[in-house]
Amino acid sequence: MVRTVGASGARLHTLLAMEFRRFLNALVRIFCQIIKTGRRLIYRVLGYNQWLPTLFDTVDAIRRLRPA
């Protein structure tokens, strides 16, 4: 069982209780511009919604898990 505290716990519960179509629209279908410069890919987010901070926190956590 996952223990959560405060606002982040409520946010996690809301995220896990989402219907799949709502999850797609909130976290997967984000308007962004992809720019390839040299050996880097830059994702420029063009649309904002309330779930972007959660998405960015998740991406940071995944990057910390894998070795550089």
Backbone as JSON Lines, residues from 0, in Angstrom:
{"i":0,"aa":"M","n":[0.84,-1.18,0.0],"ca":[0.0,0.0,0.0],"c":[0.88,1.24,0.0]}
{"i":1,"aa":"V","n":[0.51,2.23,-0.8],"ca":[1.28,3.46,-0.91],"c":[0.75,4.47,0.09]}
{"i":2,"aa":"R","n":[1.64,5.04,0.89],"ca":[1.24,6.08,1.84],"c":[1.5,7.43,1.21]}
{"i":3,"aa":"T","n":[0.53,8.3,1.29],"ca":[0.69,9.64,0.75],"c":[0.27,10.65,1.8]}
{"i":4,"aa":"V","n":[0.84,11.84,1.7],"ca":[0.57,12.87,2.7],"c":[0.17,14.15,2.0]}
{"i":5,"aa":"G","n":[-0.85,14.82,2.5],"ca":[-1.2,16.17,2.07],"c":[-1.71,16.27,0.64]}
{"i":6,"aa":"A","n":[-1.39,17.42,0.05],"ca":[-1.9,17.74,-1.29],"c":[-1.36,16.78,-2.34]}
{"i":7,"aa":"S","n":[-0.09,16.36,-2.19],"ca":[0.46,15.43,-3.19],"c":[-0.26,14.09,-3.12]}
{"i":8,"aa":"G","n":[-0.72,13.7,-1.95],"ca":[-1.47,12.46,-1.82],"c":[-2.82,12.53,-2.51]}
{"i":9,"aa":"A","n":[-3.49,13.67,-2.36],"ca":[-4.77,13.85,-3.04],"c":[-4.56,13.89,-4.55]}
{"i":10,"aa":"R","n":[-3.49,14.52,-4.98],"ca":[-3.18,14.6,-6.42],"c":[-2.88,13.21,-6.98]}
{"i":11,"aa":"L","n":[-2.14,12.39,-6.23],"ca":[-1.84,11.03,-6.67],"c":[-3.11,10.21,-6.76]}
{"i":12,"aa":"H","n":[-3.98,10.35,-5.78],"ca":[-5.24,9.6,-5.8],"c":[-6.09,10.01,-7.0]}
{"i":13,"aa":"T","n":[-6.14,11.31,-7.3],"ca":[-6.89,11.79,-8.46],"c":[-6.29,11.23,-9.75]}
{"i":14,"aa":"L","n":[-4.98,11.22,-9.84],"ca":[-4.31,10.7,-11.03],"c":[-4.6,9.22,-11.22]}
{"i":15,"aa":"L","n":[-4.54,8.45,-10.15],"ca":[-4.77,7.01,-10.26],"c":[-6.23,6.67,-10.53]}
{"i":16,"aa":"A","n":[-7.14,7.56,-10.15],"ca":[-8.57,7.3,-10.34],"c":[-9.1,7.82,-11.67]}
{"i":17,"aa":"M","n":[-8.24,8.42,-12.48],"ca":[-8.68,8.98,-13.77],"c":[-9.12,7.89,-14.73]}
{"i":18,"aa":"E","n":[-10.09,8.25,-15.56],"ca":[-10.44,7.39,-16.68],"c":[-9.33,7.49,-17.72]}
{"i":19,"aa":"F","n":[-9.21,6.48,-18.56],"ca":[-8.1,6.44,-19.5],"c":[-8.16,7.6,-20.49]}
{"i":20,"aa":"R","n":[-9.33,7.94,-20.98],"ca":[-9.45,9.04,-21.95],"c":[-9.02,10.37,-21.32]}
{"i":21,"aa":"R","n":[-9.4,10.59,-20.07],"ca":[-8.99,11.81,-19.38],"c":[-7.49,11.82,-19.14]}
{"i":22,"aa":"F","n":[-6.91,10.66,-18.8],"ca":[-5.47,10.55,-18.62],"c":[-4.73,10.89,-19.92]}
{"i":23,"aa":"L","n":[-5.22,10.37,-21.03],"ca":[-4.61,10.68,-22.33],"c":[-4.62,12.18,-22.6]}
{"i":24,"aa":"N","n":[-5.76,12.81,-22.4],"ca":[-5.87,14.23,-22.69],"c":[-5.05,15.09,-21.74]}
{"i":25,"aa":"A","n":[-4.89,14.66,-20.5],"ca":[-4.18,15.48,-19.5],"c":[-2.67,15.3,-19.56]}
{"i":26,"aa":"L","n":[-2.2,14.09,-19.78],"ca":[-0.77,13.83,-19.66],"c":[-0.07,13.38,-20.93]}
{"i":27,"aa":"V","n":[-0.77,12.8,-21.87],"ca":[-0.11,12.28,-23.06],"c":[-0.23,13.24,-24.23]}
{"i":28,"aa":"R","n":[-1.38,13.79,-24.43],"ca":[-1.61,14.69,-25.57],"c":[-1.33,16.13,-25.17]}
{"i":29,"aa":"I","n":[-0.06,16.45,-25.04],"ca":[0.37,17.79,-24.67],"c":[0.97,18.43,-25.91]}
{"i":30,"aa":"F","n":[0.52,19.64,-26.22],"ca":[1.06,20.34,-27.38],"c":[2.49,20.75,-27.11]}
{"i":31,"aa":"C","n":[3.41,20.29,-27.94],"ca":[4.79,20.7,-27.78],"c":[5.48,20.74,-29.14]}
{"i":32,"aa":"Q","n":[6.53,21.52,-29.18],"ca":[7.34,21.65,-30.38],"c":[8.63,20.9,-30.12]}
{"i":33,"aa":"I","n":[9.01,20.01,-31.03],"ca":[10.22,19.22,-30.88],"c":[11.3,19.81,-31.77]}
{"i":34,"aa":"I","n":[12.41,20.18,-31.16],"ca":[13.5,20.82,-31.89],"c":[14.74,19.94,-31.74]}
{"i":35,"aa":"K","n":[15.37,19.61,-32.86],"ca":[16.59,18.82,-32.83],"c":[17.77,19.76,-33.13]}
{"i":36,"aa":"T","n":[18.66,19.9,-32.15],"ca":[19.82,20.75,-32.32],"c":[21.06,19.93,-31.98]}
{"i":37,"aa":"G","n":[21.89,19.69,-32.94],"ca":[23.09,18.9,-32.7],"c":[22.73,17.51,-32.25]}
{"i":38,"aa":"R","n":[23.11,17.18,-31.03],"ca":[22.82,15.85,-30.47],"c":[21.74,15.89,-29.4]}
{"i":39,"aa":"R","n":[21.02,17.0,-29.32],"ca":[20.0,17.15,-28.28],"c":[18.62,17.27,-28.9]}
{"i":40,"aa":"L","n":[17.63,16.81,-28.15],"ca":[16.24,17.04,-28.49],"c":[15.67,17.99,-27.45]}
{"i":41,"aa":"I","n":[15.03,19.03,-27.91],"ca":[14.41,20.0,-27.01],"c":[12.9,19.91,-27.21]}
{"i":42,"aa":"Y","n":[12.18,19.71,-26.11],"ca":[10.73,19.67,-26.13],"c":[10.22,20.99,-25.58]}
{"i":43,"aa":"R","n":[9.65,21.82,-26.42],"ca":[9.13,23.12,-26.0],"c":[7.62,22.97,-25.83]}
{"i":44,"aa":"V","n":[7.17,23.06,-24.59],"ca":[5.75,22.87,-24.28],"c":[4.98,24.12,-24.69]}
{"i":45,"aa":"L","n":[3.98,23.95,-25.53],"ca":[3.19,25.07,-26.04],"c":[1.85,25.22,-25.35]}
{"i":46,"aa":"G","n":[1.36,24.17,-24.72],"ca":[0.08,24.22,-24.02],"c":[0.29,23.87,-22.56]}
{"i":47,"aa":"Y","n":[-0.46,24.51,-21.67],"ca":[-0.3,24.27,-20.24],"c":[-1.59,23.71,-19.68]}
{"i":48,"aa":"N","n":[-1.45,22.76,-18.75],"ca":[-2.59,22.31,-17.96],"c":[-2.1,22.04,-16.54]}
{"i":49,"aa":"Q","n":[-3.0,21.72,-15.66],"ca":[-2.66,21.57,-14.24],"c":[-1.78,20.34,-13.95]}
{"i":50,"aa":"W","n":[-1.65,19.43,-14.9],"ca":[-0.89,18.21,-14.67],"c":[0.56,18.29,-15.12]}
{"i":51,"aa":"L","n":[0.97,19.36,-15.75],"ca":[2.35,19.47,-16.22],"c":[3.38,19.42,-15.1]}
{"i":52,"aa":"P","n":[3.19,20.09,-13.97],"ca":[4.18,19.95,-12.89],"c":[4.34,18.49,-12.43]}
{"i":53,"aa":"T","n":[3.24,17.75,-12.38],"ca":[3.29,16.34,-12.0],"c":[4.06,15.54,-13.04]}
{"i":54,"aa":"L","n":[3.83,15.82,-14.31],"ca":[4.55,15.13,-15.38],"c":[6.04,15.41,-15.3]}
{"i":55,"aa":"F","n":[6.42,16.68,-15.11],"ca":[7.84,17.03,-15.02],"c":[8.5,16.41,-13.8]}
{"i":56,"aa":"D","n":[7.79,16.34,-12.66],"ca":[8.34,15.68,-11.47],"c":[8.57,14.2,-11.74]}
{"i":57,"aa":"T","n":[7.66,13.57,-12.46],"ca":[7.8,12.15,-12.8],"c":[8.99,11.91,-13.72]}
{"i":58,"aa":"V","n":[9.15,12.78,-14.71],"ca":[10.3,12.65,-15.63],"c":[11.61,12.8,-14.87]}
{"i":59,"aa":"D","n":[11.68,13.76,-13.95],"ca":[12.88,13.95,-13.14],"c":[13.18,12.72,-12.28]}
{"i":60,"aa":"A","n":[12.13,12.13,-11.7],"ca":[12.31,10.94,-10.87],"c":[12.82,9.77,-11.7]}
{"i":61,"aa":"I","n":[12.31,9.61,-12.92],"ca":[12.76,8.53,-13.79],"c":[14.21,8.74,-14.21]}
{"i":62,"aa":"R","n":[14.59,9.98,-14.49],"ca":[15.97,10.26,-14.86],"c":[16.93,9.96,-13.71]}
{"i":63,"aa":"R","n":[16.49,10.19,-12.48],"ca":[17.36,9.89,-11.33],"c":[17.51,8.39,-11.1]}
{"i":64,"aa":"L","n":[16.56,7.59,-11.57],"ca":[16.63,6.15,-11.37],"c":[17.67,5.47,-12.26]}
{"i":65,"aa":"R","n":[17.78,5.94,-13.48],"ca":[18.7,5.28,-14.4],"c":[20.1,5.92,-14.32]}
{"i":66,"aa":"P","n":[21.13,5.14,-14.54],"ca":[22.48,5.69,-14.48],"c":[22.74,6.62,-15.68]}
{"i":67,"aa":"A","n":[23.62,7.55,-15.47],"ca":[23.93,8.55,-16.51],"c":[24.71,7.95,-17.6]}
